[in-house]
Amino acid sequence: MMAQPQDPTVPRKRFYVIRVQSGRESYAADSLRGSIAKNNQQDMFGRILIPTEKVQEIKGGKKVVRDQKLFPGYILVEMIYDE
C-alpha cells in the first residue's frame, strides 16, 4: 500500500532540540507538558523525549540496570513551530 502525500498547506510536526539545565531534564519536560495542557495546545505538540539508554553496571557485587542520559542537558520536542 502506498502512502498518500501530505497536504503541503498543513504544517507537520518536527523534532526540535531544547537546551535545559543539566540534571533538570525531567523537570523541564514536566513543566513543558503542564504549560501545553494549561494553554490547550495539545494539537501543536507531539512527543517530549529525554534521550536515555539502559546501562548495566555492577554495584556492591550485584548487577544494576539504570537509565543513562545520552545527551545530558537536552530534551527533544516534537511540535509544529509557530510564532
C-alpha positions in Angstrom: 0.0 0.0 0.0 1.4 3.4 -1.0 1.5 6.3 1.4 -0.6 9.3 0.5 1.3 12.5 0.1 0.7 15.0 2.8 -1.1 18.3 2.1 1.6 21.0 1.8 -0.7 23.6 3.4 -1.0 21.6 6.6 2.1 22.1 8.8 3.6 18.9 10.1 5.3 18.2 13.4 9.1 18.1 13.5 11.6 17.5 16.3 13.4 20.4 17.9 16.2 20.3 20.5 15.8 22.3 23.6 18.8 23.1 25.9 18.0 22.9 29.6 20.0 22.8 32.8 21.8 19.5 33.1 20.2 17.3 35.6 16.9 19.1 35.3 15.6 17.5 32.1 12.7 15.7 33.7 11.6 18.9 35.5 11.8 20.9 32.2 9.8 18.2 30.3 7.1 18.0 33.0 6.9 21.8 33.1 6.5 22.0 29.4 3.8 19.3 29.4 1.9 21.3 32.1 2.2 24.5 30.1 0.9 22.8 27.0 -2.1 21.5 28.9 -2.7 24.8 30.6 -2.7 26.7 27.3 -4.7 24.0 25.4 -2.0 23.4 22.8 -2.1 19.6 22.6 -2.6 19.7 18.8 0.6 21.7 18.3 2.8 19.3 20.3 3.7 15.6 20.0 6.2 13.6 21.9 8.6 15.1 24.5 11.6 12.9 24.9 14.6 12.7 27.2 17.1 10.5 25.2 18.3 7.7 27.5 19.6 4.2 27.2 19.6 1.3 29.7 23.0 0.5 31.1 24.1 -2.4 33.3 26.6 -1.9 36.0 27.9 -3.7 39.0 27.4 -2.1 42.4 28.1 -3.9 45.6 28.6 -7.2 43.7 25.1 -7.0 42.1 24.1 -6.1 38.6 22.1 -3.0 38.5 20.2 -1.6 35.4 19.8 2.1 35.2 18.9 4.8 32.6 21.8 6.9 31.4 21.2 10.1 29.5 22.6 10.1 26.0 22.7 13.9 25.8 22.7 15.5 29.3 21.1 18.9 29.3 18.9 18.4 26.2 15.3 17.3 25.5 13.6 16.6 22.2 10.2 18.1 21.5 8.1 17.2 18.5 6.0 20.2 17.6 4.7 22.5 14.9 6.9 25.6 15.0 4.7 28.7 15.3 5.4 32.3 16.5 
